Amino acid sequence: MKIHIKNGHLIDPANGIDSKQDVFIAAGKIAGIGAAPEGFVASKVIDATGLTVVPGLVDLSARLREPGYEHKATLESEMQAAMQGGVTSLVCPPDTDPVLDEPGLVEMLKHRARLLNQAHVYPLGALTMKLEGKALTEMAELTDAGCIGFSQADQPILDTTVLLRALQYAKTFDYTVWLRPQDPHLGRSGVAHSGPVASRLGLSGVPVMAETVALHTILELVRVTGARVHLCRMSSAAGLELVRAAKKEGLPITCDVGAHHVHMTEMDIGFFDANARLTPPLRGQRDRDAIRAALLDGTIDAICSDHTPVDDDEKLLPFGEASPGATGLELLLSLALKWAEESDEPKHAVSRAVAKVTSDAARIVGLSAGQLAVGSVADLCVFDPAVRWQVAPAALASQGKHTPFLGYELAGQVKTTIVAGHIAFQR
């Protein structure tokens, strides 16, 4: 199909474009920007007057819940959520059931995703067998099956020697290891940020040092091995200072933050709102402000949805017993735009926000996605920046309806999502 998107405001941070330009698509690729290629005759014209056209979003953490947790969500429901959110590429952690520690499981997931013909799915393979933190997986075989990196998800490695060997292995073959810095013992049973709010509510806490102690270990191992590490879901000011210093030192690290943590603090727990039960926990205002500053100065490379759909049976419980997690695929764009809207540096703020969920995220994974260069795969998101929509269960395609943003009014409604040159969603 040949598609002509006309009169839209094109924002493509990777190529420095922030202006009104037409986009021409043919054979699943970008055929032209601004001017139509010779002989181009569109079979479909999309009038994007008043709309913004950006590369399809790249989400660095989206749990699709298959295989094993279909009662929480299905591949069909979450891929539809991705389309409604303008997300065309997503990375899924390995903590499925069974765990993604064998090539056959990875191939099955990718095959199922291809059949749906929607978002591109990039699985992370398990770093250790069954995520038990003991025996390393066959990383080479998992890479051949389609894994783009290796992770423990939220499961700790108790033996630091195992992590050292994993990083040595990864360095040898130039793999990226994705780690969430969380000491396995400090705050092990915690459900909220250690501080006055948790104390007042009688909730067990997770201290900031659970993040910083783990970071010190990871960074020292990176110094020794030279392995490339992506730090997942940073949450504290102290942790970000360590990352900032490590980057200045030249260590091969990148990091992301969950969209919820860009906006919310421990105060949003309110009266034990289980929708605000997240991993890592929402922290203090100082931490939230540090996250925003780190996004501006480049310490944090990308914003992800940290999409973790949870069903009613596991969420409608007392705060301390509820399962952590929130739906986020459909909120990622709007929450990134909200950060731009509230930025202290409004000039080019929208372009910077778009970069954090497109080209900057794609660079971490090593994808050519997240940009609209001529010849690149035609993954696009067309949205209306003026439309404000209310976050409500009925508005979400995801099977998981729980998010701390329920009731919020957010700007930016996706109108069309194009994946590899075909219209996968149109409102």
N, C-alpha and C positions, 0 to 999 in steps of 0.2 A: 504493500500500500504506500502511495505517495501522499504525504501530509504537508500542508502549508499552514503554519501557525502565524497569523498576521496581526499586526498592531499591538503586540504585547511588549511589556517592558522586560527586557532580557537581563538577567543577572547571572553572570558566570565568573565567579571570583578567580578560578584557575587561569582564565585567559584575560582577566582584567576588563570584562565587559559589564557595563552598567548603564544601558541606554535602550531606547526603543528600537528594536530590530526584529525582522521576520526570521523565522526558522523554517528550513525546508528539509524534509525527511524522505528518504528513498531506500529501499532494500534493507530496512532495519538500521540504517546509519544516518548521521547528520550529513546531508548532501550540500547544504549551503547555509550561511549566516548572512543576513542583510540582503543579498542579491540571490535570485534563483539561479541554479545551474542551467546551462544551455539546454533547451528542449524540455525543461521540467514542466509537466502538466499534473497538477494535484488531483487526486481522486477524492480527497477529503480536505476541506478548509475549516480551520478552527479560528474563529474571530476572538482574539484575546484582548480586545479593547478594554482598557481599565484593569487588565489582569497582569500578573507578574509571571514570567517564565523562567524557571531555574532548572539546573540538572536534577535528575531524580535523586532523592535523599539516600544517603548511605548510613545505615544504623549499625553501630558496633556491638549491640547486645540486644537480641530479641529471642526470647525463649518461645519456641513454637509448640512446645509440649508434646511433640511426637518424636519418637515412639514412647508409649508408656503412660502418658498422663492425659489421655484423650478426654477424661471427665472434666479437666480444667480448660482445655482448648483443643482444637483440631487444626491441622495444617490448612484446611480450607478456610476456617474462620479467621485465622491469624494472617493468612496471605491477603484475604479481603480487607482486613484492617490495614495492612501495609499499603494496599492500593488506595484506600480512602485517605491515608496519611501522606501520600506522595512518596513513599519509601520504595525504591526500586531495587536496592541491594541491601541485604541484611546478613549479619554474622550471628550464628546461633551457637550458644555454649554447649558443652558436651554432656551436661547433667540430665540426660534423658534416662529412660528405663527400657531396655538396657542402655548403659553408658556408651557413648560413641568411642569405643576403644578398639573396634575391629573394622577393617575395610568394608566388609559386607554391609554393616549397619550404615556407614557413611554413604555408600553407593545407593542404598535403598532410600535414604532421606533425600538425596539429590535427585533421584529418579522420580520420586513422588512430587517433589517441587517442580520439576520440569514438566510433568504432566499437567499441572495447573496453569502453566504458561503465564505466570505472574512475576513476582519479584525473583531476582537472582538470589539464591541461598548459598552462603559460604560457611560451612560447618567448621568449628574448632574441634580438633581431636582431643581426646583425653590425654593428659600428660603422663598419668600412671594408670595401670590396669584397674578398672572399676572405680577410679578416683580414690583408691585406698591409700595413696601416698607411699607405696612400697616398690612394686616392680614397674619399670618404665614400659611404655607401649612401643610398638614397632612404628616409630614416627615416619620412616621412609614409606612404608606401605600405606599408612593413613594419608600421607601427602599425595601419593599416586591415586588414591581413591577420591581426592578432592578437598582435603583439609587445608586451610590456609594458615594454620597456627595450632598451638597446643595450650591447653588450659586445665586448671583444676576446678574451674567454676568457683563455687564458694567452699570447696572442701580443702582443708589444710594439708600440708605435708609436714608431718611431725618430725621426721628425720631430715635435718639440713643436708646431710650427705647425699640423700636421694635428690634433693633439689639441685645441689652442685653438679651431680652427674647428669641430670636432665639438661641443665644449661650447657654443660660441656658438649653433650650430644647435639643439642640444638645449634650451637656455634659451629660445630664441624660441618653441618649440612645447611647452614644459613637459614634455620627456621626461626620464627618468632615465638616466644613464650609469653602467654598472656596470664598475668598474675594479679589477683586482688590482694593488696597488702592488708593482712589481718592476722595478728598473732593468734595461734590456736588456743591459747590458754587465757590470756587477758580478756576479760569480758565474755568468756565462753558462753555463759547462759544469759548474757545481757540482751535486752530487747529495745533499749532506748539509749540516747546519748547520756553519758555520765555527767550529771550536772544538777542544778537546782530543780529543774522541771521534773526529771526522773525521780529525784528524792521526794519531791512534794507529792507525786502521784504514786509513790511506792513501787516504782518499776526498777528492775535490775538494769545496771548500766554497762555500756561499752565505752571504755575510756579512749581518748584520742591516742594515747600511747600504744593501744593495740594496733593502730595503723602505723605509727612512727617506728616502733620496735621492729615490726615486720619489714618496713621499708629499709631500715638500716641493714638488715640481713640481706635483702634482695640486692640492694645497691652494692654491697661489698662483694657479693657473688658475681655481679655484672663486671665489677672492676677486675676480678680474678680471671673470669672466663671470656669476657668480651662479647658475650651473647646478647642478642637483641631482645629486649623485654618491653612489653606493653603493659602499663599499670592500669588496672580497671577500677573505675568508680572511686576516684579520690574523693575524700569527704572533709578534710580538715586543713586549717591554715598551717599548722605545724608540718603536716605531711607535704603540703605544697611547697613549703620553704625548702625541704629536703630535695624535692624533685627539681626545683629551680636551680639549686646549687649543683645538683648532679648533671643537669643539662649544660650549665656553664663549664663544668669540668670536661664535658665532651662525651659522657657516657651514652651508649646507644639506647636510649629509653624514650618512650612516648607515654602519654596518659590521656584518659578521658574522664568525664564526669557524667553522672546521671542527670537528666533534665530536671528531675524533681529537686535535686540538691542545689540547682542554680537559683531556685526561687523560694524554697521552704526552709524552715528552721524547726528546732525542737518544739517551739511554741505551737506549731501546727498540729501537734498531737491533740491539743484541745482537751476535751473530756474523753480521753481514751479512744480516739478515733482510730480504729484498726486499719483504716485505709492509709494511714500515715505510718504503718508498721513496715519499714523498709530495711534492706540490707545493702550497704551500711546504713546505720540509723541517721535520721535528720539531725544535724548538729546545731551549734549555736549561731547567733547572728554574725559573730566575728568570723566564723568559718564560712558562712554563706557569702559574706562580703569578700573574703579572700578568694573564694572560688570565682566570683565575678571578675576580680582584678586579675586572676591568673588566666582567665579566658582572654582578657584584653591584651595581656603582655605575651601570650603565646606559651606560657608554662603548661596550660591545659590545651591539648591539641584538638580535641573534638568533644561534642556533646552527643550522648546516646540516649535512647529512650529507656534503657534497662527494662524493657518490656517483659513482665513476668505475670501473666494472667493467673489469677487465683479464683477458685470457685466459692460460692456462698458458704458451703459447709465448713471451709477452712478459714474464711474471712470474718464471718458473722459470729465471732467468738470474743471473749474478753481480750483486751489488747495483748497481754503477755502470752496468750495461747494461740492467737491468730497466726496464720502463715504470713511471712513477709513477702512483699511484692506488690506491684501495681501494673495495670495496663498502661501502655505509653506510646505505641506505634502511631496512633492517630493524633497524638498530642505533640509529637516531636517538633514538627514545623512551627506550630503556634507558640510553643514554649520557647523556641529559639528566637522567634520574632518578638516575643514578650521581653526577652532579655535585651534585644536590640532597642526596643521602644523605651526601656528604662535605663539605657546606658548613659553614662556621663559624657560620652563622646558620640553624639548623634550622627556626626558626619560619617557616611559610609557604614553606619552601624548595621543596616540590613544586609549589606554585602558581606560584612564580617560574620554575621550570624549564619547566613547561608553557607559560607565556607566551612563553618564548624560542623555542619551536618551533610556536607557534600565532598568537596575536594580534599579538605584536611583529613576527613575520616577515611576517604579512599586511599590516601597516601599511606596511612598506617597499615592498611591491609595489603598494599601493593597493587591496587586495582587502577585501571585506566578510567574507571567510572568517575562520576562526580564532576564532569565537565562537558562542554558542548562544542568541542573542536570539530571542524569538518573532518569526516572520516571516522569519528568515534561512534560507539553504539548509541542509538537514539533512545536514551532513558531520560524522560523529562517529567517535570511536575509543573502544572499551570494552576495558580491559585489567585484568589481575590483577596488582596491585603485589607480591603475596606470592610469585608463581611466579618461580623462578630458572631460567634456561635457559642452556645452554652454546652458545657460538658455535662452530659446526662447519660445514663445507661442506654436509653433508646437511640442516642446519637452514635453509639460505638458499635462497630461491626465485630470487634473482638469478643470472644466468648467470655473473657474476663471483664467484668463491668466495674471493677473496684480501682479507684484512683483517688488520691488526696485532693485532686482538682475538681471533683464532682461539685456542680453548682457554679463553678467559675465561668466567666464569659471571656473567651479568648479571640484574638484577631487572626485572620488568615484561614480561609476555607479552600480546600483543594477542589478544583473544578474538573481537572483532567489529569490522569496519570498515563504516561506512555512508556511501555517497556519494550525495548528492542524493536521499536518502530511500529508496534501495534497498540491500539487504545485499549488499555486494560481496565480503566475506570473512567467514567464520565458522569458528572452530576447533572 
